[in-house]
Amino acid sequence: MDITQKYKYTNTEEWPVQIYKGGIRLVGVLHHPDESVCNFPAVMLLHGFTGHKSESHFLFTRMARALASSGFLCIRFDFAGSGDSDGEFREMTIESELDDARTVLKYLGDHHCVDNGRIGLLGLSLGGCIASILAGENESIRSLALVSAVANPEEHFSRYTDMFPKMLTDDGRWYIDRNGYPIGDRFFETLGDMKPLDKITKYKNPALIVHGKEDLIVSINDAHSYANILNSRNHGSLTEMSLIDGADHVFSSMDLTNTLIDRVVDWFMKTLV
């Protein structure tokens, strides 16, 4: 399909969904291009640390609607302990969010209107770290978009224990209070186990890296780290990197948001359609 045909679906549908991982309810929104048609390519959106399924200034809402209007069935959801999903944020770890993502990916791949040979991932910030690990372990992922993605979670998050107060709990555990978000001890104790740059070496399909040049949250060096790994793959898969002038961590203006959405839609049109 020619890329100029994007936004061809004007009557898209949106439905709230509840997906269960054991006794934990993960709440999401499913974006469907046209309920009378099936066999769509699909994209799963993974939000960032302390984020949610709509993301800052409704970035993920707008992104999913643009993708659905372009012919992609999309799902955006809240990790356990975030947004409307069950669970406590204090119990969240990168591994638990990875397990949430595996659960939602299975739901998406089993959907009767999804072509499970054409599934993509979009991860923002910590969601990009999780998307990298998931793409490296799951051959069903055919395209990947990493936006402001964390590449070195241990280096990025370990400094928080010196920046925010540590609080003890009655059961002998601890957490830090990061501006009202309780980040639990298990999150920090397991950071060293999470190595997205190692995992993504096993990913064999196209990858897009987008990062703002003015990102003060996640260093632009993380984007270069992903690019170096992905460009070194010996099977010739497509890798592209876009560094956006003036963009912060979440592309906080209408123009920057539109630039990001257009870049991502164009990418999935090129690699999944």
Residue pairs with C-beta under 8 A, 6 or more apart in sequence:
1 71
1 269
1 273
3 266
3 269
3 270
6 69
6 70
6 71
6 265
6 266
6 269
7 66
7 69
7 70
8 69
8 70
8 71
9 33
9 34
9 68
9 69
9 70
9 71
10 69
11 34
12 31
12 32
12 33
12 34
12 65
12 68
12 69
13 31
13 32
13 34
13 35
14 29
14 30
14 31
14 32
14 65
14 68
15 29
15 30
15 32
16 27
16 28
16 29
16 30
17 27
17 28
17 29
17 30
17 75
17 77
17 107
18 25
18 26
18 27
18 28
19 25
19 26
19 28
19 77
19 103
19 104
19 107
20 26
21 80
21 99
21 100
21 103
23 86
24 80
24 85
24 86
24 87
25 85
25 86
26 77
26 78
26 79
26 80
26 85
26 86
26 100
26 103
26 104
27 53
27 77
27 78
27 83
27 84
27 85
28 53
28 75
28 76
28 77
28 78
28 104
29 53
29 61
29 64
29 75
29 76
29 77
30 73
30 74
30 75
30 111
31 64
31 65
31 67
31 68
31 72
31 73
31 74
31 75
31 76
32 40
32 68
32 73
32 113
33 40
33 68
33 69
33 70
33 71
33 72
33 73
37 113
38 112
38 113
39 113
39 114
39 115
40 71
40 72
40 73
40 113
40 114
40 115
41 71
41 72
41 73
41 114
41 115
41 118
41 119
41 120
41 268
41 272
41 273
42 72
42 73
42 74
42 75
42 108
42 109
42 111
42 114
42 115
42 116
42 118
42 119
42 120
43 64
43 67
43 72
43 73
43 74
43 75
43 119
43 120
43 121
43 122
43 268
43 272
44 74
44 75
44 76
44 101
44 104
44 105
44 108
44 119
44 120
44 121
44 122
45 53
45 60
45 63
45 64
45 74
45 75
45 76
45 77
45 122
45 123
45 124
45 127
46 97
46 101
46 121
46 122
46 123
46 124
46 127
46 128
46 130
46 131
47 53
47 55
47 60
47 76
47 78
47 79
47 82
47 83
47 124
47 125
47 127
48 55
48 124
48 125
48 126
48 127
48 128
48 148
48 250
49 125
49 126
49 150
50 82
50 89
50 178
50 181
51 82
51 124
51 125
51 127
52 78
52 82
52 83
52 84
53 60
53 76
53 77
53 78
53 83
53 84
54 60
54 61
54 76
54 83
55 61
55 124
55 250
56 250
56 252
57 250
57 252
57 257
59 124
59 250
59 251
59 257
59 260
60 76
60 124
61 76
62 257
62 261
63 76
63 122
63 260
63 261
63 264
64 74
64 75
64 76
66 261
66 265
67 74
67 264
67 265
67 268
68 74
70 265
70 268
70 269
71 273
72 120
72 268
72 272
73 108
73 111
73 113
73 114
75 104
75 107
75 108
77 85
77 100
77 104
78 84
78 85
79 85
79 92
79 96
79 97
79 100
79 101
80 86
80 87
80 91
80 92
80 96
80 97
80 100
81 87
81 88
81 89
81 90
81 91
81 92
82 89
82 92
85 100
88 182
89 181
89 182
89 183
90 175
90 182
90 183
90 184
91 184
91 186
92 183
92 184
92 187
93 184
93 186
93 187
93 190
94 126
94 129
94 130
94 153
94 187
94 190
94 191
94 194
95 190
95 193
95 194
97 126
97 130
98 130
98 133
98 134
101 130
101 131
101 134
102 134
102 138
105 119
105 134
105 138
105 140
108 114
108 119
109 116
109 119
109 140
110 116
116 140
117 140
117 142
118 142
118 272
118 273
119 140
119 141
119 142
119 272
120 141
120 142
120 143
120 144
120 145
120 268
120 271
120 272
121 131
121 134
121 135
121 141
121 143
121 144
121 145
122 131
122 144
122 145
122 147
122 264
123 129
123 130
123 131
123 132
123 144
123 145
123 146
123 147
123 149
124 147
124 148
124 149
124 250
125 147
125 148
125 149
125 150
125 217
125 218
125 249
125 250
126 150
126 153
127 149
128 146
128 147
128 148
128 149
128 150
129 149
129 150
129 151
129 153
129 194
129 196
130 196
131 144
131 145
131 146
131 149
132 144
132 146
132 149
132 151
132 196
132 197
132 199
132 200
132 203
132 226
133 194
133 196
133 199
133 200
134 141
135 141
135 144
135 199
135 200
135 203
135 205
135 207
136 196
136 199
136 200
136 201
136 202
136 203
137 199
137 202
139 204
141 203
141 205
142 205
142 206
142 271
142 272
143 205
143 206
143 207
143 208
143 267
143 268
143 271
143 272
144 203
144 205
144 206
144 207
144 208
145 207
145 208
145 210
145 264
145 267
145 268
146 207
146 208
146 209
146 210
146 223
146 226
147 210
147 211
147 260
147 264
148 210
148 211
148 212
148 215
148 217
148 218
148 249
148 250
149 196
149 209
149 211
149 218
149 222
149 223
149 226
150 156
150 196
150 218
150 222
151 196
151 197
151 221
151 222
151 223
151 225
151 226
152 197
152 222
152 225
153 191
153 194
153 196
154 191
154 192
154 194
156 218
156 222
157 187
157 188
157 191
158 188
158 191
160 176
160 178
160 183
160 188
161 176
161 188
163 178
164 176
164 177
164 178
164 179
164 183
165 176
165 177
166 174
166 175
166 176
167 174
167 175
167 176
167 177
167 182
168 174
169 175
173 184
173 185
174 184
174 185
175 182
175 183
175 184
175 185
176 182
176 183
197 225
197 226
197 229
200 207
200 226
200 229
200 230
201 229
201 233
203 230
203 233
203 237
204 233
204 235
204 237
205 237
205 271
206 237
206 238
206 239
206 240
206 267
206 270
206 271
207 226
207 230
207 237
207 238
207 239
207 240
208 239
208 240
208 241
208 242
208 263
208 264
208 267
209 223
209 226
209 227
209 230
209 239
209 240
209 241
209 242
210 223
210 241
210 242
210 243
210 244
210 260
210 263
210 264
211 218
211 220
211 222
211 223
211 241
211 242
211 243
211 244
211 247
212 220
212 243
212 244
212 246
212 247
212 248
212 249
212 251
212 256
213 220
213 243
213 244
213 245
213 246
213 247
214 246
214 247
214 248
215 247
215 248
215 249
216 248
216 249
217 248
217 249
218 249
220 243
223 241
223 243
227 239
227 241
230 237
230 239
231 239
233 239
238 271
240 267
242 263
244 251
244 256
244 259
244 260
246 256
247 256
247 259
247 260
248 256
251 257
251 259
251 260
